[in-house]
């Protein structure tokens, strides 16, 4: 939020600076014409000549006020040629101060015309006006030099201002690109952190399941066997010494208590509800949608649908593999995941709108093989088909049951 606010403030400041610069340029240009040309023209020119000077002055103001974005380069060149020729003809035909209007023309050329063409236009009109002053007006050499220096100064000043403005705009564009890249990197970093957190939660869930299974396999069966043997020994020692029977009863109590402790430990490992159910699945789809741009949706009518640890992990890995396959092979724009329960069967359907059609053959690869191996651990089934008119669909079914360690320890 802070970065976006700063970018907004920076954009407003940039717009204000551009508006101020443009107004300053127009003010400077207007003052140049008003102070340098109009008073002298009013004194020396006839009403017709002065009226034409006013018209040309207004034309210069209009073209300077017009935004560059509204005009194409050839339109600026056309206006330059028209204004230059009209100013020259005014002096050639009507006489008077027409050559003074070459100075704002030099400013216009330097500011609006690109590259070498600007220099060509400025040189052409500057040379024509200088030759006319030299041969027709019979001005002193010093006056002609002053005119040339003023003309060149106007052109160079306008050209320098244009270069400075373009450099400023280029720097601002680079700065905006850097700020945008920085913002995108920050957002990507946050998304990676969230994805890593969800992956870590699933990894912890897998490790808990493995530990519970190891405890069940390594100790649960051993203690159960020990309890059975102690019960047999108890009956064998019914006619034996009292101290032997007491010892057997004590050992049997310790074994039963140990078995109960193991049952409690396994149940505690399976009790983390934050890593079970639909929450990690929705998180996976949300992260994948942010990173890929593919629309992903999870539909489940029962929000409290029973998902054990093993089923949650299996669903999570299946979704990961299905999303990866869609990205690699189908060019999908949307992925839909549907989970529903029918009696004691849990159904999972993953559908995309990829480019695959019924004319193409499906060759099961490592992705489908890995998915098949996972669902077999839960006694599940897999079916896949090509959708009409295009797309791919995976359908899974699982019997609803407890995870193996929990189910066995409760018996």
N, C-alpha and C positions, 0 to 999 in steps of 0.2 A: 504493500500500500504506500509506503514511504517513497519507494523508487518511482511508482507511477505518478505520485503527486509532484515529485521533483521534475519528472519529464514533462508534465503538464505545465508547470511553472516556467520551465525552460522554453517550451514552445511558445508560450504567451510572450515571454521576453524577446524571443527571436522575432516574432511578428511585429512587436512594438518597435524594435530597432530598425527593421526594414522600412516601416512606415515613416519613421523619423528621418532616416537617410534619404528616402525618396523626396520627402517634403523639403529637406535642406537643399537637395540638388535643384529642385524646381525653383526654390526661392533664389538660389545663387544665379541660376540661369536667367530668371526674370529680371533680377536687379542688374545683371550684366547688360541686357538689352535696353532696359529703361534708362539707365544712367549713361550708357555709351552711345546709344543710337537715337532714341526718340527725341530728346531735346534738340539735338543738332538738325535732325530731319524736319522737325516742326518749323525751325527758323529758315531753312534753305529750300525746302521742297514745296512744290505747288500742292494744292489740296488733293489733286488726283494722285500725285506721287506719294504724299503722306498717307492717303487712304490705303494705297497698295502696301505701304510699309506696315500699317496697322494690321492689315489682313495677313501678311506674312508672319508678323509677330504672333498673332493669335494661332496661326497654323503650327508654329514652333511649340507654343505652349501646349496645344492639344496633343501633338505627337509625343511630347515629353511626359505628359500626364498619363497617356495610355500605357497600360501594363505590357511588359514584354511578352507575357504568356498569351495575350490575345492576338499578337501579330506573329507572322512567320518571317523568316530572314529575308525572303525576296520582297516582302511588303515594305520592310524598312529600306531596302535598297531602292525600291520604286519611289518612295517618299523622298529619299535623299536626292535622287536625280531630278524629280519634279521641283522641289524647293530650290535646288542649286541652279537649275536652268532658269526658273522664274526670276530668281534674284539677279542673275547675270543679265537677262533680257531687260529687266527693269532699269538697270544702270546703262545698258547699251542703247536702249530706245528712249527712255524717259530721262536718263541722267540722274543726278542726285546722289544720295547716300546708299545706293543699293549694295555696294561692296561691303558696307558695314555689316550687312546681314550674313556675310560669309563666316563671320566669327561664331555666331550660334550654330551655323551649319557645321563648322568644324567640331564643335562640342557634340552635336547630334551624331556625327559620323563616328567620332571616337568612342561614344558611349553605346551606340546601338549596332554598329556594323562589326562583323566578325573578321578576325585575322588580317590577311594581306589585302583583302578587298577594301577594308577600311582605309589602309594606307594609300591604296590606289585612288579611291574617291577623294580623299583629302588632298592628295598631290595634284589631281586633275583640277579640282575647283580652285585650289590655292594658286596654281600656276596661271590659270585663265584670268583670275582676278588681278594677280600681280602684273601680268603683261598688259592688261587693259589700263591699269593705273599708270604704268610706265609710259605707254605709247599715246594714250588718249587724254589722260588728265594732266600730263606733264608735271607730275609731282617731283619734289626733290628726292634725291637718293636716300637721304636720312629718313624721310617719311615712309618711303617704300620699305626700308629695312625695319622700321618700327611696325608697319603693318604685317610684314612677314613673321617677325618675332611674336607678335600678338596672336596671329593665326596659328602658328606652330605651338605656342604655349597653350592656347585653348584646346587644340587637338590632343597634345600630350597629357594635359591635366585630366581631360575627360577619359582618355585611354587608361591612364593610371588609376583613376577612380573605378573604372570598369574591372580592371585586373584585380584591384584590391577587393571589390565586391564579390567577384567570382571566387577568389581565394577564400574569403570569409564563408561563402556559402558551401564551398567544398569542405572546409574544416568542420562546419556545422553538420554536414551530412555524415562525415566520418565519425564525429562525436556521437551523433544519434545512432549510427550503426554499432559503435562500441557499447553504448548504453543498452541498446537492444540485445546485443550478444551477451553482455554481462547479466542482464535480467533473465535471459533464457538459460544461461549457465546456472544461475542461482535456483531457478525453478527446476531445472533438471537435477541439480544436486539434492533438492528436497525430495523430488520424486524417487531418486535412487535410494535415499535414506529410508523412505517409507517402504519401498520394495524390499530393501535389505531386511527391514524389521519384520515384514510379513514372511519372508523366506526363513528368517531365523526362528520365528514362531513355529512354522511347519517343521523345521529341522528339530527343534526342541520336542515337538509333539512326537515325531518319529523316534527320537532317542528315548523318550519316556515309554513308548510302546515296546521298544526293544528291551529296555531294562525290565519292564513288567513281565515280558515273555521269558526273559532269562531267569528272573526270580522264580517264576512259576515252574519252568523246566528244571532248574538246578536244585531248588529247595522244596518246592511244593510237592513234587512227586516223591522225593526222598522222605519228607516228613509224613506224607500219607502212607507210604510203605512202612515206615517205622511204627506209626500208630497201629496199623493192622497187625504187625508182628507183635507189638506189645500186648494187644488184646488177646492174641493167641497164647502168648506167654502167661498172661494172667490166668487164663483157664487151665493151662498146664500146671500152674503152681497152686491150684485150689487146695490141695492136700499137703502142700509143702509148709515150710517154716513161715511164721507170721512176718518176720522181718523181710523175707524175700518178697512176699505179697505187697508189703508196704512200699518197698523199693520200686516194684513194678508200677504201682499206682502213682507214685511220684513222677517216675519217668514218663508215664502216659499223660499226666497233667502238664508236664513241661512241653511235651511234643504237641499237645493240642493248643497250648497257649502260643507256641511258636508258629503253628499253622495259622492261628487267628491273627497274629501280628503280621504275617506275610500277606494274608488276605486284606488287612487294613492298608498296608503299604501299597499294594497293587491298586486298590480302590482309590487311594489318594492320588496316585499318579494319573489315574484316568478322570480325575474330578475337575480339571481345569476347563471350565465352560467357555472361557474367552477364546480358546483355540479350537473349539468344536463348532459344528453346525455350519450355517451359511455365511457367517462373518468372514472367515478367511477366503471363501470363494468369491464373495462380492468384492473384497479388497483386491484380489488377483485380477478380476475383470476390470475394475476401476483403473488400476495401474497400467494394465495392458492397453486400455483405451487411450490413456494419456500419452503413452509412448508411441503407439502405432497409428492413432487417428481413426481406427476402425470402431464403429459403434458396437458396443457389447452390452447385452442385457441379460439379467438373470430373473426368471419367472418361477415363483414357487408359491402355491396357494396356501401352504401350511408353513408359517414361519417357525414353528416349534417342531419341525420334522426331526425324527430321531436319527442322528448321525453319530456313530461311535468314533473313537479315535482312528481306527483303521479305515473306516469309510470316509472320514474327513480327509485323511492323508491321501487315500486313493483318488477321491474326487478331485482334490487339488492337483495332483500329478497328472491326472487325465486331462484336466482343463489346460494345464501348461502345455502338454504335448499337442492337444487339439489346436490351440492358438498358434503354436509354432508351425504346425502343418499348414494351417490356413494362410499364414504369412508367406511360407515358402512356395506353395503350390497352387493356391486357388485365387489369389488376388481378390480376396473377399472385402466387401465394404461394410458388412454387418455380420455379427455372430450372436446367435440366440441360444441361451442355455435354459432348459426347462427341467425342473425337478418336481416329481409328484409321487405320491404313495397310493398304491392300490392293494388293500388288505395287508399282507405280509411281504409285499414286493415293493422295492424302491426303484423308480425309473428315472434315468438320466438321459436327456436328449440334447445333443450339441449340433446346431445347424448353422451353415453359412450360405451366403449368396455368391460364392466364388464363380470363376469362369468355367469350371469343369462341367461337361454336358454328357448326356447319355451315349454319345458316339465314342467317348473315350473309355479306355479300360483302366480299371483300378488295380495297381500292383502294390500289394501290402509291403511296406518297407519296415525299417527299424522302428518308426513311430508307432504304427499299428501293432507291431509285435510286442513292443514294450507295454502298450496299453493292455493287450491281451494277457500278458503275464501278470499284470497287477490285478486285473479283475478275477483271474482264476484263484487268487489267494482268498477272495471273498465269495467263492462259488458263484460268481456272476457270469453273465453272458454278454456277448457283443454282436451287434449287427450294424452294417453300414450300407449305404446306398447313395446313388446320385439323385438329386432332387430335380424337379421340373420347374421352370425350363433350364435352370442351371444351379449348381451348388452341390454341397456335400452334407450328409447327415450321418451322425453316429448315435446309436441307440444302445443303452446299457440297462440291464436289470440286475438287481441284487436282492437276495433274501435279507430281511431285516432281522438281525441277531446281534448279540453282544460280541465284543471282541473276544478272541480265544482265551487269553489269560484270565479275564474277568469271569467268563462263563464257566471255565474249568474250576476256578478257585471257589466259586459259589456252590459247586456241587459237592 
